[in-house]
């Protein structure tokens, strides 16, 4: 079947789903290891379709429910238009959201003049959005996973059966320095540049909630500060701002004091997690489950995380 035939068939299905007279400008967007992402117009309004790729385990999980809940509490998110998590109308689980204008490419956000004000506002916006998310009652969304992140990634690395002495050292450090978790909240799980839609004034929407779970809220702050998500920028928070600016905004809107050492612990764990995820995604390609040049290339980044981990353990944030 040709690509034009596939696009025409998808456009017809979308027209039926949305009751739209005309579907236009349907095109597939790049990126996304576990989702197909398409943008299109329906009767003059712009939407985004995310469809789970074949072979992906778990479907959409609780993502549509989390999107609705987050929006209700003022977290900037795209509006959910159609929840297809239990539908077979497009073969694989899917959801449709209203499109949000802005930019997600980190190098443009970090460098282009159009985002100068957004860069100034980034730590304030990020801290505010996370404070709102972490303030939501965990009972509002059922079915979210709640598991020990260290144990989970210990199991993943063991399953992958690859020797990485650096990661073994870090697992021991994490166990020896693990802080007491004082709060249990909804955690985004992948809050970083690339998953944030940035407009000229700041964060317009938080995207990609597929890893949302219950956990320590400092996990999100630590993940945002992982070196890989600075994309070459000099500042520790997404390459754009300082720890103090992020923590101050979070404290102002959450009423919770941030312990820098706890965030550092989560930053170490986040760096370890990303290193293991790089192995896992490359393995997905190599095993033939999902053939993808993007997944294969990610496997080359494992050594970067090993280097970053040594710097963190030596006290370099």
C-alpha positions, 0 to 999 in steps of 0.5 A: 500500500502506497503512502498516499493510500495510507494517508487517504485511509487515515484521513477518512477514518479521522473524518468519521471519528470527528464528524468532520466534513474535511480533513486536510494538511494531514502529515506525520511528524518526526520523533517519538519512540513509541508513538506515531504523531500526526498533525491535521486540520479538521474543518479549519481547526488544528489537531494532533493524533498520537497512535501507539506503534505496533509492538508497544506494550501497555497502549496509552495506559492512563495518559488521557485521564491524566491529561484531563485531570492536569488541565482541571488543575491549571497545568498547561496541557493540550485539550483532549478531544478524543480518547481512543485508548480502548478503541480499535477504530485506528487499529492501535490505541490512540488519542486526539488533542487540540494542537498547541502552537509553539516549538519543541526543538531544544536548540531553537528554544535555547538559541533563537531570538524569538524565544528570548523572553521564554528563556527568561521565564522558563524556570518560573514556568517549569516550577509553577507547572510542576507545583500545580501537578504535584499538588493534585490529590493522587486519588483523582486518577486511578491505575497509575503505577507506584513502584521503587524506581531504583528496583525497577531499573535494576530489574531492567538492566538485569533483563538486558544482560549487559555488563556496565560497571559504572551503572553497578557503582551508581546503584550502590551509591543510590542505595547508600544515599537514598533519602526518605520520601516524604510526599507521594504525588502524581509525577510526570516522569519525563518533564524536559525540553522536547516534551514542552511546547514553548511559545514566545512568552514561555511554556504553552503546554506540557506534552507526552504524559505516557510515563506518568506515575505515583512517586516522589515529586523531586523526581520531576525536578531531578529529571529536568536537571539531567545533563542530557536534557540541557542539550549542550546549554551551560545552565543546569536546568534544561540549559536555560536557568539555575537551580535556585530559580527553579527551586524558588518558583517551585517553593513559591507555588507549592509551599514545599521547601526543596532540599538540594541534596534530594534533587541531586540524588534524583538527578543521579538516578535520572542519569542512570535511568536514561543510560539504561533506557538508551540500552533498552531502546537500542535493544528494541531495534536490534531485536526486531520488535521495532525497527528504527534508526532513531532507536538504534542511534540512541544506543550510542549515548550510553557512554555519555551517561556513564561519563555524566554519572562520574561527574555527579558522584564527584560533586559536579552538578 
